[in-house]
Amino acid sequence: MGHLELVIADRAGRSVAARQFHQGALRVLRPHYLDGSGQVCYVVVNPGGAYLGADLYVIDVEVAAGAKLLLTTQSATKVYRTPGSFAEQRMRLRLGERAQLELAPDQLIAYREASYRQNTHITMHPTSSLVMSEVITPGWSPDGAAFRYEELRLRTEITIGSAGRGRLLALDNLLIRPPQHDVTGLGFMEGFSHLGSLIVVDGRVDQELADELHALTDGHDACTGVSLTSSVDGISGLVLRSLSNSTEELKRLLGACTALLRQRWHGTAPLDLRKY
């Protein structure tokens, strides 16, 4: 179990923690400033090492007006066997006026007989910016077979406006439930074992950007598609989904996409988030 709250505010062009609270098996490491943009980087740590059955982790993050946050994890999120009940993570993100959030956790690994639910609710100001990436991979099983986990449910809801009165921009509901008698592959994943996702919400998102991001996927050993959302209050979004058989391949692909966005929108160089 764990509960984490973090409020990031702008102080004369430098983003700092205005509030920080943790309880149970969630922590953040000391802040880092990885470039000269004033963006603060926080690393979420789970001292327990993994998610187990009936575990509930709650993460509440606010990026106030003008603040910039890069939120990542110390290592992969591992979901072990969950007999009797699923493990769950609930995340609420709030972005104020001109706020910027990059959410870049390490991969989610679901092991044999694991069941996991992830609910993410994001409320954004029309002038704010969101970039979030994720990689899902099956974990090791004793017999060497893939897709031994039971079920993964990942739901992301993005609204534009104030909490409780915002307009829905996107609702992404991902369900992965491996066939019980066919562990050679998931049908709708076309024989691939790993799934990568990139969600971008910003007033500068358009078809040209979607095409440019898709062009970046050439040369990667992955099958990728990009879709645009509708526009709400002048802000639009896109979702990139990529299938592969390699965590590192997906990390390279998503890293190339986020590097392009950092350079184009903020004039900052790509970041190396390697932690080992």
C-alpha positions as MATLAB code, in Angstrom:
seq = 'MGHLELVIADRAGRSVAARQFHQGALRVLRPHYLDGSGQVCYVVVNPGGAYLGADLYVIDVEVAAGAKLLLTTQSATKVYRTPGSFAEQRMRLRLGERAQLELAPDQLIAYREASYRQNTHITMHPTSSLVMSEVITPGWSPDGAAFRYEELRLRTEITIGSAGRGRLLALDNLLIRPPQHDVTGLGFMEGFSHLGSLIVVDGRVDQELADELHALTDGHDACTGVSLTSSVDGISGLVLRSLSNSTEELKRLLGACTALLRQRWHGTAPLDLRKY';
ca = [
       0.000    0.000    0.000;
       1.169    3.551   -0.606;
       0.023    7.142   -0.928;
       1.982    9.984   -2.505;
       1.083   13.659   -2.938;
       3.219   16.196   -4.765;
       2.497   19.838   -5.646;
       4.966   21.599   -7.940;
       4.998   25.410   -8.165;
       7.024   27.961  -10.097;
       9.445   30.106   -8.102;
      11.061   32.786  -10.298;
      11.435   30.417  -13.253;
      12.498   27.410  -11.206;
      10.022   24.638  -10.379;
      10.019   23.453   -6.766;
       7.903   21.250   -4.492;
       5.343   23.392   -2.653;
       3.891   20.315   -0.933;
       5.152   16.776   -0.501;
       3.491   13.938    1.402;
       4.032   10.188    1.451;
       2.628    7.285    3.383;
       3.356    3.577    3.125;
       5.400    2.128    0.275;
       5.776    5.211   -1.924;
       8.531    7.832   -1.806;
      10.214   10.377   -4.028;
      13.951   10.944   -4.198;
      15.466   14.395   -3.868;
      14.770   16.698   -6.833;
      17.108   17.008   -9.800;
      17.468   19.718  -12.437;
      18.679   18.019  -15.592;
      19.000   21.096  -17.807;
      18.723   24.868  -17.607;
      14.997   25.082  -18.299;
      13.943   25.180  -14.640;
      12.080   21.874  -15.010;
      12.330   19.730  -11.882;
      12.704   15.947  -12.058;
      11.309   13.725   -9.312;
      11.818    9.958   -9.133;
       9.115    7.803   -7.526;
      10.391    4.881   -5.447;
       8.546    1.827   -4.139;
      10.686    0.401   -1.297;
       8.522   -2.732   -1.318;
       9.870   -3.612   -4.750;
       6.628   -4.805   -6.365;
       2.824   -4.698   -6.414;
       1.012   -7.665   -4.863;
      -2.603   -8.826   -4.580;
      -4.994   -6.290   -2.960;
      -2.293   -3.576   -2.966;
      -3.574   -0.052   -3.602;
      -1.249    2.783   -4.581;
      -2.587    6.337   -4.837;
      -0.578    9.113   -6.507;
      -1.826   12.707   -6.538;
       0.224   15.285   -8.452;
      -0.499   18.949   -9.150;
       1.650   21.061  -11.458;
       0.667   24.647  -10.698;
       0.654   27.597  -13.091;
       3.906   27.978  -15.002;
       5.607   25.009  -13.314;
       7.420   22.181  -15.134;
       7.715   18.607  -13.876;
       9.361   15.455  -15.183;
       8.081   12.481  -13.172;
       9.709    9.085  -13.567;
      10.312    5.927  -11.527;
      13.462    4.430  -10.067;
      12.897    1.085  -11.771;
      10.273   -1.044  -13.483;
       6.865   -1.477  -11.866;
       6.589   -5.210  -11.196;
       3.249   -6.883  -10.601;
       3.639  -10.341   -9.067;
       1.001  -13.033   -8.460;
      -2.233  -11.542   -7.143;
      -4.292  -14.489   -5.830;
      -7.757  -13.493   -4.677;
      -7.597   -9.848   -5.760;
      -5.893   -7.464   -8.195;
      -3.237   -4.832   -7.529;
      -4.320   -1.283   -8.320;
      -2.780    2.117   -8.946;
      -4.884    5.280   -8.941;
      -3.285    8.444  -10.233;
      -4.746   11.950  -10.338;
      -2.863   14.651  -12.247;
      -3.805   18.337  -12.358;
      -2.094   20.846  -14.652;
      -2.539   24.580  -14.172;
      -2.165   27.426  -16.632;
       0.981   27.017  -18.810;
       2.034   24.005  -16.709;
       4.152   21.261  -18.288;
       4.231   17.610  -17.254;
       6.318   14.776  -18.662;
       5.366   11.399  -17.212;
       7.994    8.802  -18.102;
       7.880    5.722  -15.851;
       9.983    2.658  -16.472;
       8.203   -0.352  -17.936;
       5.301   -2.164  -16.313;
       6.088   -5.889  -15.975;
       3.227   -8.296  -15.298;
       4.345  -11.700  -14.034;
       2.627  -15.094  -13.931;
      -0.930  -14.978  -12.521;
      -0.828  -11.186  -12.092;
      -3.927   -9.023  -12.331;
      -3.500   -5.244  -12.373;
      -5.670   -2.163  -12.754;
      -4.425    1.346  -13.404;
      -6.751    4.338  -13.353;
      -5.341    7.724  -14.350;
      -7.454   10.887  -14.302;
      -5.923   14.055  -15.741;
      -7.377   17.565  -15.555;
      -5.643   20.191  -17.709;
      -5.839   23.922  -18.329;
      -6.188   24.691  -22.072;
      -2.703   26.271  -22.075;
      -0.955   23.372  -20.314;
       1.090   20.577  -21.903;
       1.205   16.830  -21.221;
       3.553   14.130  -22.541;
       3.193   10.644  -21.031;
       4.762    7.380  -22.143;
       4.454    3.776  -21.017;
       5.797    0.346  -21.917;
       4.076   -2.928  -20.961;
       5.945   -6.221  -21.034;
       5.207   -9.779  -19.838;
       7.390  -11.053  -17.016;
       9.290  -14.297  -16.638;
       7.405  -17.497  -15.840;
       8.872  -20.839  -14.640;
       7.962  -22.707  -17.832;
       9.357  -19.947  -20.034;
       6.002  -19.179  -21.657;
       4.875  -15.612  -22.309;
       1.594  -13.987  -21.311;
       1.102  -15.912  -18.091;
      -0.454  -12.902  -16.395;
      -4.215  -12.865  -15.908;
      -5.333   -9.378  -16.875;
      -4.204   -5.767  -17.292;
      -6.687   -2.884  -17.285;
      -5.333    0.601  -17.922;
      -7.802    3.467  -18.061;
      -6.784    7.078  -18.766;
      -9.301    9.929  -18.719;
      -8.267   13.436  -19.803;
     -10.486   16.465  -19.256;
      -9.905   20.113  -20.149;
     -10.986   22.699  -17.578;
     -11.422   22.762  -13.822;
     -12.031   19.598  -11.824;
     -15.690   18.581  -11.886;
     -16.536   21.014  -14.675;
     -14.105   20.020  -17.393;
     -14.910   18.742  -20.864;
     -13.765   15.265  -21.828;
     -10.945   15.277  -24.374;
     -10.053   11.584  -24.404;
     -10.897    8.326  -22.683;
      -8.371    5.569  -23.321;
      -9.396    2.166  -21.976;
      -6.901   -0.615  -22.567;
      -7.675   -4.215  -21.637;
      -5.172   -7.033  -22.133;
      -6.507  -10.439  -21.183;
      -4.368  -13.296  -22.528;
      -6.193  -16.368  -23.872;
      -6.186  -19.173  -21.313;
      -5.180  -21.893  -23.750;
      -2.979  -19.980  -26.195;
       0.183  -18.595  -24.668;
       2.057  -18.196  -27.961;
       0.691  -14.705  -28.522;
      -2.179  -12.309  -28.063;
      -4.346  -12.246  -31.139;
      -4.975   -8.524  -31.287;
      -1.245   -7.861  -30.711;
      -0.383   -9.733  -33.918;
       2.135  -12.012  -32.248;
       4.047   -9.206  -30.501;
       4.715   -9.364  -26.778;
       5.359   -5.719  -25.792;
       3.171   -2.635  -26.025;
       4.331    0.992  -25.997;
       2.105    4.058  -25.662;
       2.677    7.782  -25.967;
      -0.063   10.291  -25.140;
       0.494   13.961  -25.979;
      -1.967   16.761  -25.182;
      -1.064   20.307  -26.194;
      -2.499   23.201  -28.179;
       0.243   22.623  -30.764;
      -0.775   19.061  -31.602;
      -1.940   18.707  -35.201;
      -1.836   16.288  -38.141;
       1.603   17.509  -39.202;
       3.052   16.622  -35.806;
       1.328   13.231  -35.850;
       2.845   12.506  -39.272;
       6.292   13.599  -38.106;
       6.150   11.384  -35.036;
       5.016    8.450  -37.142;
       7.919    9.048  -39.524;
      10.296    8.714  -36.574;
       9.173    5.111  -36.140;
      10.786    4.093  -39.439;
      13.823    1.950  -38.801;
      12.524    0.645  -35.474;
      11.579   -3.012  -35.061;
       7.995   -2.180  -34.131;
       4.539   -1.810  -35.627;
       3.189    1.668  -34.861;
       0.074    3.774  -35.385;
      -0.852    7.341  -34.431;
      -4.347    8.749  -33.845;
      -5.527   12.304  -33.167;
      -8.226   13.228  -30.679;
     -10.816   15.911  -31.198;
     -10.091   19.463  -30.017;
     -11.491   20.929  -26.784;
     -11.004   24.615  -25.969;
      -8.192   24.867  -28.500;
      -6.214   21.938  -27.160;
      -5.799   18.623  -28.981;
      -4.200   15.283  -28.279;
      -2.627   12.331  -30.007;
      -2.067    8.715  -29.038;
       0.811    6.660  -30.414;
       0.686    2.879  -29.965;
       3.522    0.582  -30.847;
       3.903   -3.198  -30.785;
       7.279   -4.891  -30.491;
       9.107   -7.819  -28.912;
      11.649   -5.679  -27.083;
      11.441   -3.279  -24.163;
      14.601   -1.480  -25.263;
      13.282   -1.046  -28.806;
      10.141    0.616  -27.496;
      12.146    2.807  -25.126;
      14.313    3.990  -28.020;
      11.258    4.717  -30.156;
       9.363    6.621  -27.454;
      12.567    8.408  -26.476;
      13.027    9.649  -30.034;
       9.453   10.992  -30.037;
       9.776   12.806  -26.712;
      13.170   14.213  -27.761;
      11.556   15.751  -30.833;
       8.848   17.351  -28.692;
      11.374   18.766  -26.205;
      13.440   20.276  -28.992;
      10.523   21.707  -30.953;
       8.432   23.080  -28.095;
      10.945   23.953  -25.398;
      14.285   24.216  -27.208;
      15.851   21.715  -24.794;
      18.097   18.753  -25.551;
      17.022   15.100  -25.132;
      17.344   13.722  -21.615;
      19.066   10.489  -20.621;
      16.982    8.963  -17.819;
      19.146    5.858  -17.506;
      19.223    4.920  -13.815;
      21.795    2.110  -13.822;
];
